[in-house]
Amino acid sequence: MMEENAPLTEGVYYILLALYEPRHGYGIMQFVSELSNGRVELGPGTIYGAIKTLVKRKWIVPLDDDGRKKEYVITEAGKLLIEAEIKRLDELHQNGLLITKEERQQ
């Protein structure tokens, strides 16, 4: 899916954000769609493939499986990863604004 320190894909970024509260796969899909105003629609294949990888990397963990739908939640390592990604995205955004504002002023 991705290298350890590579930028997150948009799907993985949203999945990790969704798991700040325990959710199952379908709940993740609904949350991401709602948060992105329908712009990002994750399918079951994307969700469950990503979940498998994120669990393997210890960025999320499954909660006790007491029902048919298994819920997951983000770990501290996952939260650190999100914080680093937000800083990276902010830098991209600020640099883009800096350059485009300079261009418009010329």
C-alpha positions as semicolon CSV with decimal commas, in nm:
position;residue;x (nm);y (nm);z (nm)
1;M;0,000;0,000;0,000
2;M;0,262;0,255;0,104
3;E;0,610;0,281;0,245
4;E;0,647;0,348;0,617
5;N;0,733;0,719;0,587
6;A;0,561;0,796;0,257
7;P;0,278;1,047;0,244
8;L;-0,060;0,892;0,320
9;T;-0,306;0,829;0,044
10;E;-0,626;1,027;0,076
11;G;-0,820;0,708;0,153
12;V;-0,586;0,600;0,432
13;Y;-0,584;0,953;0,573
14;Y;-0,963;0,954;0,595
15;I;-0,980;0,600;0,734
16;L;-0,743;0,695;1,015
17;L;-0,946;1,009;1,091
18;A;-1,263;0,800;1,097
19;L;-1,112;0,570;1,357
20;Y;-1,064;0,834;1,624
21;E;-1,395;0,675;1,729
22;P;-1,454;0,300;1,704
23;R;-1,614;0,209;1,372
24;H;-1,668;-0,092;1,150
25;G;-1,601;-0,091;0,776
26;Y;-1,941;0,033;0,668
27;G;-1,932;0,301;0,938
28;I;-1,594;0,416;0,804
29;M;-1,737;0,443;0,452
30;Q;-2,032;0,650;0,576
31;F;-1,814;0,877;0,791
32;V;-1,565;0,947;0,511
33;S;-1,841;1,023;0,263
34;E;-2,009;1,259;0,509
35;L;-1,683;1,430;0,617
36;S;-1,580;1,490;0,254
37;N;-1,930;1,599;0,147
38;G;-1,950;1,297;-0,084
39;R;-1,627;1,375;-0,268
40;V;-1,448;1,067;-0,131
41;E;-1,637;0,740;-0,163
42;L;-1,446;0,436;-0,039
43;G;-1,561;0,094;-0,151
44;P;-1,550;-0,226;0,054
45;G;-1,239;-0,353;-0,127
46;T;-1,050;-0,035;-0,047
47;I;-1,166;-0,028;0,315
48;Y;-1,092;-0,389;0,401
49;G;-0,760;-0,396;0,216
50;A;-0,651;-0,081;0,397
51;I;-0,772;-0,211;0,734
52;K;-0,561;-0,523;0,693
53;T;-0,252;-0,313;0,618
54;L;-0,319;-0,060;0,894
55;V;-0,361;-0,336;1,154
56;K;-0,036;-0,495;1,034
57;R;0,144;-0,161;1,076
58;K;-0,016;-0,115;1,420
59;W;-0,177;0,214;1,322
60;I;-0,520;0,073;1,413
61;V;-0,637;-0,218;1,626
62;P;-0,954;-0,425;1,627
63;L;-1,174;-0,396;1,932
64;D;-1,326;-0,702;2,098
65;D;-1,540;-0,878;1,843
66;D;-1,871;-0,916;2,023
67;G;-2,087;-0,901;1,715
68;R;-2,100;-0,957;1,344
69;K;-1,930;-0,629;1,258
70;K;-1,574;-0,589;1,383
71;E;-1,486;-0,239;1,497
72;Y;-1,144;-0,077;1,480
73;V;-0,984;0,222;1,650
74;I;-0,671;0,427;1,584
75;T;-0,361;0,364;1,799
76;E;-0,120;0,620;1,945
77;A;0,119;0,538;1,659
78;G;-0,162;0,610;1,414
79;K;-0,236;0,941;1,584
80;L;0,130;1,043;1,560
81;L;0,123;0,955;1,193
82;I;-0,188;1,169;1,135
83;E;-0,030;1,462;1,321
84;A;0,282;1,438;1,102
85;E;0,068;1,419;0,789
86;I;-0,132;1,726;0,891
87;K;0,195;1,918;0,937
88;R;0,315;1,800;0,594
89;L;-0,012;1,899;0,429
90;D;-0,008;2,236;0,605
91;E;0,343;2,302;0,471
92;L;0,225;2,216;0,119
93;H;-0,075;2,445;0,159
94;Q;0,126;2,737;0,300
95;N;0,393;2,709;0,031
96;G;0,127;2,695;-0,239
97;L;-0,040;3,008;-0,102
98;L;0,294;3,185;-0,077
99;I;0,384;3,118;-0,439
100;T;0,041;3,180;-0,589
101;K;-0,003;3,506;-0,397
102;E;0,340;3,622;-0,515
103;E;0,244;3,535;-0,871
104;R;-0,082;3,730;-0,851
105;Q;0,096;4,037;-0,710
106;Q;0,344;4,059;-1,000
